[in-house]
Amino acid sequence: MKARRVVITGISGLVGSHIARRLEGRCEVIGISRKPGKISKSILPEAFDITDSRALVSFLERTEFDALINCAAQADVDRCEIDREEAYKINTEAVAVMADFCKKHKRLLIHLSTDYLFDGQNGPYSEEASSNPINYYGETKLEAEIAIRSSGCAYIIVRTNHIYGNLPDGPSRLVRWLLENSEIKAASDQYNNSIWAGSLADSVIELMEMDFRSVVNIGGPDYLSRYEFAMEGAEVFGIDKKRVVKSSIKKLGLVAPRPLMAGLIIDKMKQILKTAPVSVVDGLKKVRDGAL
Ligand SMILES: NC(=O)c1ccc[n+]([C@@H]2O[C@H](COP(=O)([O-])OP(=O)(O)OC[C@H]3O[C@@H](n4cnc5c(N)ncnc54)[C@H](OP(=O)(O)O)[C@@H]3O)[C@@H](O)[C@H]2O)c1
């Protein structure tokens, strides 16, 4: 689909902002978040809370668009465990409203999902693997996928995993994690294939433009533990590697349980997409050099 107008929710976030920048000049972009901030002059910001379903539907009804790319989420996994009501409203209910709208008005819904649908017993996971979330974030994201499929709308579900990159308004979470801690504690027992937000955004746009429909995994080429990832980060950012301390998910004492052998098999993505995601080392260099 050569989209003329695209709505992106989560415009101020990691994924939404990267997709928006890449669509600039190719089509008109309308960006939603509670505090959209300034991404660029040509992106039209709309400030509202997507959990206000009346505001959401009224906005969608008065806006002309071809595709709705839903990058809004409560993506803080521990916060989802603590404030379940908020997590459900953002990650599931609002998505169901978008899917019903897209079905009724024949629009394409592109939705970002996660490897946290799986329990992490035997990852990485294919598109066909059986889901079994072990935290509330994963439950809300699984229910959103179910709502999209059962709505009957035209959809692309992009399952991805740990994303790193720069935010539009300042240093990325990754840079802060690496630079602001004297000790960088990283789990050596949690694995996935992290992806640079720019590569993910390129893939989402290619999927939209090639008329793909269904579920696809989009992940990076390197299957690493968080500890190995942090060591690569230390190398690229010139940080003393002694500051990276090997830990475990148990020792980190996080609120929500994490799937350990997580991540995604990316064979389907490799077959259908021309864009190949960059390696962790190259992605980290892009982050270091301020790429958006
Ligand atoms: N980050 C990862 O490692 C990761 C891994 C796998 C999958 N994913 C998925 O990828 C997608 C994008 O994640 P991300 O990392 O870009 O998230 P993010 O950086 O935390 O951005 C989330 C965006 O959602 C907006 N938002 C949150 N609640 C909202 C509400 N009630 N109403 C309107 N806007 C709201 C936020 O803006 P305001 O706060 O201004 O409203 C922000 O723009 C999500 O579906 C996430 O589940 C992320």
The ligand as a Gaussian input file, in Angstrom:
#p B3LYP/6-31G(d) Opt

LIG

0 1
 N       10.788000      -1.267000      23.985000
 C       10.954000      -2.560000      23.826000
 O       12.022000      -3.118000      24.159000
 C        9.838000      -3.383000      23.220000
 C       10.038000      -4.758000      23.025000
 C        9.023000      -5.511000      22.408000
 C        7.848000      -4.906000      21.991000
 N        7.679000      -3.577000      22.208000
 C        6.417000      -2.966000      21.755000
 O        6.732000      -1.962000      20.808000
 C        5.772000      -0.909000      20.883000
 C        6.472000       0.435000      21.035000
 O        7.242000       0.427000      22.229000
 P        8.245000       1.623000      22.592000
 O        9.479000       1.025000      23.138000
 O        8.323000       2.575000      21.464000
 O        7.460000       2.280000      23.805000
 P        7.748000       3.680000      24.495000
 O        9.040000       4.259000      24.041000
 O        7.506000       3.477000      25.955000
 O        6.580000       4.599000      23.905000
 C        5.253000       4.407000      24.248000
 C        4.433000       5.481000      23.588000
 O        3.058000       5.278000      23.922000
 C        2.494000       6.525000      24.333000
 N        1.410000       6.248000      25.260000
 C        1.480000       5.473000      26.371000
 N        0.294000       5.465000      26.991000
 C       -0.552000       6.231000      26.234000
 C       -1.907000       6.616000      26.364000
 N       -2.663000       6.181000      27.380000
 N       -2.447000       7.424000      25.419000
 C       -1.703000       7.875000      24.381000
 N       -0.409000       7.532000      24.204000
 C        0.159000       6.733000      25.131000
 C        3.660000       7.276000      24.984000
 O        3.507000       8.668000      24.969000
 P        2.915000       9.546000      26.193000
 O        3.548000       9.026000      27.440000
 O        3.288000      10.947000      25.812000
 O        1.447000       9.332000      26.146000
 C        4.789000       6.902000      24.030000
 O        4.757000       7.759000      22.907000
 C        4.836000      -1.274000      22.055000
 O        3.710000      -1.931000      21.529000
 C        5.650000      -2.258000      22.867000
 O        4.815000      -3.151000      23.574000
 C        8.637000      -2.797000      22.808000

